[in-house]
Amino acid sequence: MEDKVKEIIRYYEKHILEDIMPFWDRRCIDREYGGYITCFDRRGEMTDDRKYVWFQGRQVYTYALLYNEVEKRKEWLDHARQGYEFLVQKAYAGHGRWNYMLDRRGNVLEGTISVFSDFHVIHGLAEYLKAVQMKDPQGMEILKESYRVLEQNMFNPEFKEIYENTWSPVYIWHDMYLTCLATVEACWHVLGKERVRRLFDECVDKITNWFANEEHGVVFEAVTRQKGYDLSSPKGRFINPGHMHESAWFIMTAGNMEKNSDLVEQGLKLTRWANRVGEDKEHGGIISYADALGETPEAIDWFAETNSLWNEKVWWPNAEALAAYAMAYAESGDESDLERFLRQHEFCKKFSDPEYGEWYERLEQDGSVKNDVKGTPWKCAFHLVRALVNVRKAFLNVRG
């Protein structure tokens, strides 16, 4: 087994360093106007030069994460700094909020419509400030103010700037709390655990006690503001296996940060639920979405906007499943968790483009390529690189 673990570590190190990052390193750094270009076709030709601020934040995070977790490469820190400087100079709306979309030069096209811009910029700032050992006073002040405002908005039931979600007087949304939890976990290392405690506990509670449901063995994507489940509507029954896998490994991470074995066990449970709901047992891989009662699911929000079919294999849920299964095995040592990882590992090779690098955006149910683009308004390096870095980290931590 030791040899298998070493083989997996070598595979993911090579995949990150030789297959994925060269695609982005060669073309995403905008040396003329700052920040990053993130939209490319299969071959790497630019398809959109607008700068989606959540992706500027995500790309800062990606480069800082690589520097912090994989190798202290000067160019990775330089690339993270370039994105950080562009964000501070061009994307910051002031008063702790971040704009949604800029043109290539940094002019604002859409303002503070999305808390997800705030999440991902804060996430990126925290990882970057960790990389520079918090030695950037301006960055620290902006992070502190942005975090303060994020916390205020997350506890405000009337806060409505939550695109790509739609605010509802009836529902709250799982993806807001899981994305917030990942952001808060990064801030823990920079702002300190006591500063982030309130929002950390809120996100953990919402995921494990509100959205997770023992009776159905799922994490609902929407629950009512009264902590109820609405099984009468497709929206209330909607299940997102990608988000379930993310929440699973975020909760395991939270448990390790807290040294709370019960929380780690909850994350392990969510991982197994996510696999049961999401894995296509016939064709392999993770489906896009499901219905809690087993009916044919209807697309909502991102899935509706991108015309996604429920049984397609989209890059990001499949990447997040890799991370969840790897971490589950590192925590449990259970062979069934390793088997889940290895099945997903083999399926995900279908996403990899042997000619031009990176992963295709989506596959058909049977694993054939449906959309071969590499960067879109919804896809940059973030999900994939984060997942692969955490697979490597998990197997480095495998016990015995």
C-alpha positions as CSV (number, residue, x, y, z in Angstrom):
1,M,0.0,0.0,0.0
2,E,2.9,2.4,0.7
3,D,4.0,2.0,-2.9
4,K,0.4,2.8,-4.1
5,V,0.3,5.9,-2.0
6,K,3.6,7.1,-3.4
7,E,2.5,6.4,-6.9
8,I,-0.7,8.5,-6.4
9,I,1.4,11.4,-4.9
10,R,3.8,11.3,-7.9
11,Y,0.8,11.2,-10.3
12,Y,-0.8,14.3,-8.9
13,E,2.4,16.2,-8.6
14,K,3.1,15.6,-12.2
15,H,-0.5,16.3,-13.2
16,I,-0.4,19.7,-11.5
17,L,3.1,20.7,-12.6
18,E,3.1,19.4,-16.1
19,D,-0.5,19.1,-17.3
20,I,-2.5,21.8,-15.6
21,M,-0.4,24.8,-14.5
22,P,1.6,25.2,-17.8
23,F,-1.7,25.9,-19.6
24,W,-2.5,28.8,-17.2
25,D,1.1,30.1,-16.6
26,R,1.6,30.6,-20.4
27,R,-1.5,32.7,-21.0
28,C,-3.6,33.8,-18.0
29,I,-1.2,36.5,-16.7
30,D,-2.3,39.9,-18.2
31,R,1.0,41.7,-18.3
32,E,-0.5,44.7,-20.1
33,Y,-3.4,45.6,-17.8
34,G,-2.9,43.5,-14.7
35,G,-4.8,40.6,-13.3
36,Y,-5.7,37.5,-15.2
37,I,-7.4,36.4,-18.4
38,T,-9.4,33.3,-17.7
39,C,-11.5,32.4,-20.8
40,F,-9.9,30.1,-23.4
41,D,-10.9,27.5,-25.9
42,R,-9.4,24.0,-26.0
43,R,-6.2,25.2,-27.6
44,G,-5.8,28.1,-25.3
45,E,-7.0,30.9,-27.6
46,M,-8.7,33.8,-25.6
47,T,-12.5,33.8,-26.0
48,D,-13.4,36.6,-23.5
49,D,-11.2,39.4,-22.1
50,R,-13.6,40.5,-19.4
51,K,-12.4,40.1,-15.8
52,Y,-14.9,38.3,-13.5
53,V,-13.8,39.5,-10.1
54,W,-14.6,36.2,-8.4
55,F,-12.2,34.6,-10.8
56,Q,-9.5,37.2,-10.2
57,G,-9.8,36.2,-6.5
58,R,-9.8,32.5,-7.3
59,Q,-6.7,32.8,-9.4
60,V,-4.9,34.7,-6.7
61,Y,-5.9,31.9,-4.3
62,T,-4.7,29.3,-6.8
63,Y,-1.2,30.7,-7.1
64,A,-0.9,31.5,-3.4
65,L,-2.1,27.9,-2.6
66,L,0.5,26.4,-4.9
67,Y,3.2,28.6,-3.2
68,N,2.0,27.7,0.3
69,E,1.3,24.0,-0.2
70,V,3.4,22.6,-3.1
71,E,6.6,24.6,-3.7
72,K,8.0,28.0,-2.8
73,R,8.3,29.0,-6.5
74,K,9.0,32.7,-6.8
75,E,7.0,32.9,-10.1
76,W,3.9,31.6,-8.3
77,L,4.1,34.2,-5.6
78,D,4.8,36.9,-8.3
79,H,1.7,35.7,-10.2
80,A,-0.4,35.9,-7.0
81,R,0.9,39.3,-6.2
82,Q,-0.1,40.5,-9.7
83,G,-3.6,39.5,-9.2
84,Y,-3.7,40.9,-5.6
85,E,-2.5,44.3,-6.9
86,F,-5.1,44.4,-9.7
87,L,-7.9,43.5,-7.3
88,V,-6.9,46.2,-4.8
89,Q,-6.4,48.9,-7.5
90,K,-9.3,48.0,-9.8
91,A,-11.9,45.7,-8.3
92,Y,-12.4,47.0,-4.7
93,A,-15.7,49.0,-4.5
94,G,-14.8,50.2,-1.0
95,H,-16.5,49.7,2.3
96,G,-15.6,46.0,2.3
97,R,-17.4,45.1,-1.0
98,W,-16.1,43.9,-4.3
99,N,-17.4,44.5,-7.8
100,Y,-18.6,41.6,-10.0
101,M,-17.2,42.3,-13.5
102,L,-14.6,44.6,-15.1
103,D,-13.4,45.1,-18.6
104,R,-9.9,44.1,-19.4
105,R,-8.5,47.5,-18.4
106,G,-10.2,47.3,-15.1
107,N,-13.2,49.6,-15.7
108,V,-16.3,48.4,-13.8
109,L,-19.0,46.7,-15.9
110,E,-21.1,45.4,-13.0
111,G,-20.8,46.4,-9.4
112,T,-21.5,44.7,-6.1
113,I,-24.2,42.3,-7.2
114,S,-22.6,39.1,-5.8
115,V,-21.5,38.0,-2.4
116,F,-19.6,35.3,-4.2
117,S,-17.2,38.0,-5.5
118,D,-16.7,38.9,-1.8
119,F,-16.2,35.3,-0.8
120,H,-13.6,34.5,-3.5
121,V,-11.6,37.7,-3.2
122,I,-11.4,37.4,0.6
123,H,-10.4,33.7,0.1
124,G,-7.6,34.8,-2.3
125,L,-6.5,37.7,-0.1
126,A,-6.2,35.5,2.9
127,E,-4.1,32.8,1.1
128,Y,-1.9,35.5,-0.4
129,L,-1.4,37.3,2.9
130,K,-0.5,33.9,4.4
131,A,2.1,33.5,1.7
132,V,3.7,36.9,2.5
133,Q,3.4,36.2,6.3
134,M,0.9,39.0,6.7
135,K,3.6,41.6,5.9
136,D,1.3,43.7,3.7
137,P,-0.4,46.4,5.9
138,Q,-2.7,47.6,3.2
139,G,-3.8,44.1,2.3
140,M,-4.4,43.2,6.0
141,E,-6.6,46.3,6.5
142,I,-8.7,45.6,3.3
143,L,-9.0,41.9,4.4
144,K,-10.2,42.9,7.9
145,E,-12.8,45.4,6.5
146,S,-14.0,42.9,3.9
147,Y,-14.3,40.2,6.4
148,R,-16.2,42.4,8.8
149,V,-18.7,43.4,6.1
150,L,-19.0,39.8,4.9
151,E,-19.9,38.6,8.4
152,Q,-22.4,41.4,8.7
153,N,-24.1,40.4,5.4
154,M,-24.1,36.7,6.2
155,F,-26.1,37.3,9.3
156,N,-28.5,39.7,7.6
157,P,-31.6,37.9,6.2
158,E,-32.4,40.9,4.0
159,F,-29.1,41.0,2.2
160,K,-30.0,40.3,-1.4
161,E,-26.8,40.7,-3.5
162,I,-26.2,37.0,-3.7
163,Y,-25.8,36.3,-7.5
164,E,-25.6,33.6,-8.9
165,N,-28.2,32.6,-6.3
166,T,-31.6,34.4,-6.2
167,W,-32.6,35.8,-2.8
168,S,-35.8,34.2,-1.5
169,P,-38.0,35.1,1.4
170,V,-38.6,31.3,1.8
171,Y,-35.2,29.6,1.2
172,I,-31.6,29.8,2.2
173,W,-28.8,28.3,0.0
174,H,-26.3,25.6,0.8
175,D,-23.7,26.9,-1.6
176,M,-23.5,30.2,0.2
177,Y,-22.5,28.5,3.5
178,L,-20.1,26.0,2.0
179,T,-18.3,28.7,0.0
180,C,-18.3,30.9,3.1
181,L,-16.8,28.1,5.2
182,A,-13.9,27.6,2.8
183,T,-13.3,31.4,2.9
184,V,-13.4,31.5,6.7
185,E,-11.0,28.5,6.9
186,A,-8.5,30.5,4.9
187,C,-9.0,33.5,7.1
188,W,-8.5,31.5,10.3
189,H,-4.8,31.3,9.5
190,V,-4.5,35.1,8.9
191,L,-7.1,36.8,11.1
192,G,-7.0,34.2,13.9
193,K,-9.5,31.6,15.1
194,E,-11.2,33.9,17.6
195,R,-11.9,36.6,15.0
196,V,-13.5,34.1,12.6
197,R,-15.2,31.9,15.3
198,R,-18.7,33.3,14.9
199,L,-19.0,32.8,11.2
200,F,-17.0,29.5,11.3
201,D,-19.5,28.1,13.7
202,E,-22.5,29.4,11.8
203,C,-21.4,27.8,8.5
204,V,-20.6,24.5,10.2
205,D,-24.0,24.5,11.9
206,K,-25.9,25.3,8.8
207,I,-24.2,22.6,6.7
208,T,-24.4,19.8,9.3
209,N,-27.6,20.6,11.1
210,W,-29.8,22.5,8.5
211,F,-28.9,21.3,5.0
212,A,-27.8,17.8,5.9
213,N,-30.7,15.4,6.3
214,E,-30.4,12.0,8.0
215,E,-33.7,10.6,6.7
216,H,-32.9,11.1,3.1
217,G,-29.1,10.8,3.4
218,V,-28.5,14.0,1.4
219,V,-27.5,17.6,1.8
220,F,-30.3,19.7,0.4
221,E,-29.4,22.7,-1.7
222,A,-32.2,24.8,-0.3
223,V,-33.9,24.7,3.1
224,T,-36.5,27.1,4.5
225,R,-35.6,29.9,6.8
226,Q,-37.5,28.0,9.5
227,K,-35.1,25.0,9.2
228,G,-37.5,23.0,7.2
229,Y,-37.5,20.9,4.0
230,D,-39.7,21.5,1.1
231,L,-40.3,18.2,-0.7
232,S,-43.2,19.6,-2.7
233,S,-41.1,21.5,-5.2
234,P,-38.2,20.7,-7.5
235,K,-36.2,23.5,-6.0
236,G,-36.7,22.1,-2.5
237,R,-35.7,18.6,-3.6
238,F,-32.7,19.7,-5.6
239,I,-29.4,17.9,-4.7
240,N,-26.0,19.1,-5.9
241,P,-23.5,16.2,-5.6
242,G,-20.6,18.6,-6.3
243,H,-21.5,20.8,-3.4
244,M,-22.1,17.8,-1.2
245,H,-18.5,16.6,-1.9
246,E,-17.2,20.1,-1.2
247,S,-19.0,20.4,2.1
248,A,-17.8,17.0,3.1
249,W,-14.1,17.8,2.8
250,F,-14.6,21.4,4.2
251,I,-16.3,19.8,7.2
252,M,-13.4,17.3,7.6
253,T,-11.0,20.3,7.4
254,A,-13.0,22.1,10.0
255,G,-12.9,19.1,12.3
256,N,-9.1,18.9,12.0
257,M,-8.7,22.6,12.6
258,E,-10.8,22.2,15.8
259,K,-9.3,18.9,16.7
260,N,-12.9,17.7,16.8
261,S,-13.1,14.0,15.8
262,D,-16.9,14.1,15.8
263,L,-16.9,16.8,13.2
264,V,-14.4,14.8,11.1
265,E,-16.8,11.8,11.4
266,Q,-19.6,14.0,10.1
267,G,-17.5,15.0,7.1
268,L,-16.8,11.3,6.4
269,K,-20.5,10.6,6.5
270,L,-21.3,13.4,4.1
271,T,-18.6,12.0,1.8
272,R,-20.3,8.6,1.6
273,W,-23.8,10.3,1.1
274,A,-22.3,12.3,-1.7
275,N,-20.9,9.2,-3.4
276,R,-24.2,7.3,-3.0
277,V,-26.2,10.2,-4.6
278,G,-23.6,11.4,-7.1
279,E,-21.7,8.5,-8.5
280,D,-22.9,7.1,-11.9
281,K,-22.5,3.4,-11.1
282,E,-22.8,2.4,-14.8
283,H,-20.6,4.9,-16.5
284,G,-18.5,6.3,-13.7
285,G,-17.9,9.8,-12.5
286,I,-20.2,12.2,-10.7
287,I,-23.5,13.4,-12.2
288,S,-24.5,17.1,-12.2
289,Y,-27.6,17.1,-10.0
290,A,-30.3,14.9,-8.6
291,D,-33.7,14.9,-6.9
292,A,-34.0,13.9,-3.3
293,L,-37.0,11.7,-4.0
294,G,-35.4,10.0,-7.1
295,E,-37.6,11.9,-9.6
296,T,-36.1,13.4,-12.8
297,P,-34.5,16.5,-11.5
298,E,-35.0,20.0,-12.9
299,A,-32.1,22.4,-13.3
300,I,-31.9,25.6,-11.2
301,D,-29.6,28.6,-11.0
302,W,-26.1,27.8,-12.4
303,F,-27.3,24.5,-14.0
304,A,-30.2,26.3,-15.7
305,E,-28.0,29.2,-16.8
306,T,-25.5,26.8,-18.4
307,N,-28.1,24.4,-19.9
308,S,-26.7,21.5,-17.9
309,L,-28.3,18.1,-18.1
310,W,-28.5,16.1,-14.8
311,N,-26.4,13.2,-16.0
312,E,-23.6,15.1,-17.6
313,K,-20.1,15.0,-16.0
314,V,-18.9,18.5,-15.3
315,W,-15.3,19.1,-14.4
316,W,-15.7,20.7,-11.0
317,P,-18.0,18.2,-9.2
318,N,-15.7,15.5,-10.4
319,A,-12.6,17.3,-9.2
320,E,-14.2,18.0,-5.8
321,A,-15.1,14.3,-5.5
322,L,-11.4,13.4,-5.9
323,A,-10.5,15.7,-3.0
324,A,-13.3,14.4,-0.8
325,Y,-12.5,10.8,-1.3
326,A,-8.7,11.3,-0.8
327,M,-9.3,13.1,2.4
328,A,-11.8,10.5,3.6
329,Y,-9.2,7.8,3.0
330,A,-6.5,9.8,4.8
331,E,-8.8,10.2,7.8
332,S,-10.4,6.7,8.0
333,G,-7.8,4.4,6.5
334,D,-10.9,2.5,5.3
335,E,-10.4,0.5,2.1
336,S,-13.8,1.4,0.8
337,D,-12.8,5.1,0.8
338,L,-9.7,4.2,-1.1
339,E,-11.8,2.2,-3.6
340,R,-14.1,5.2,-4.1
341,F,-11.1,7.4,-4.7
342,L,-9.5,5.0,-7.2
343,R,-12.7,4.7,-9.2
344,Q,-13.0,8.5,-9.4
345,H,-9.2,8.8,-10.2
346,E,-9.6,6.5,-13.2
347,F,-12.7,8.2,-14.5
348,C,-11.2,11.7,-14.2
349,K,-8.5,10.8,-16.7
350,K,-11.2,11.2,-19.3
351,F,-11.3,14.9,-18.5
352,S,-7.6,15.4,-19.2
353,D,-6.6,16.8,-22.6
354,P,-3.4,15.0,-23.6
355,E,-2.7,17.4,-26.5
356,Y,-3.2,20.9,-25.0
357,G,-3.3,20.2,-21.3
358,E,-5.8,21.1,-18.6
359,W,-9.3,19.5,-18.3
360,Y,-12.3,19.6,-20.6
361,E,-15.2,21.6,-19.3
362,R,-17.7,18.7,-19.5
363,L,-18.3,15.1,-20.7
364,E,-21.3,13.3,-21.8
365,Q,-22.7,10.7,-19.4
366,D,-20.7,8.0,-21.1
367,G,-17.4,9.9,-20.6
368,S,-17.0,11.2,-24.2
369,V,-16.2,14.9,-24.6
370,K,-19.1,17.2,-24.8
371,N,-17.5,20.6,-24.3
372,D,-13.7,20.9,-24.8
373,V,-13.2,24.5,-23.6
374,K,-10.7,25.2,-20.8
375,G,-11.8,28.6,-19.4
376,T,-15.2,30.2,-19.4
377,P,-17.1,32.7,-17.2
378,W,-17.6,29.7,-14.9
379,K,-14.3,27.9,-15.2
380,C,-10.8,28.9,-14.3
381,A,-7.9,27.1,-12.6
382,F,-9.5,27.2,-9.1
383,H,-11.6,24.1,-8.6
384,L,-9.3,21.7,-10.4
385,V,-6.0,22.9,-8.9
386,R,-7.4,23.2,-5.4
387,A,-8.7,19.7,-5.6
388,L,-5.5,18.2,-6.9
389,V,-3.4,20.0,-4.3
390,N,-5.6,18.6,-1.6
391,V,-5.5,15.1,-3.1
392,R,-1.7,15.3,-2.9
393,K,-1.8,16.7,0.6
394,A,-4.3,14.0,1.8
395,F,-2.1,11.2,0.5
396,L,1.0,12.8,2.1
397,N,-1.0,12.5,5.3
398,V,-2.1,8.9,4.9
399,R,-1.4,7.1,8.2
400,G,1.0,4.2,8.3
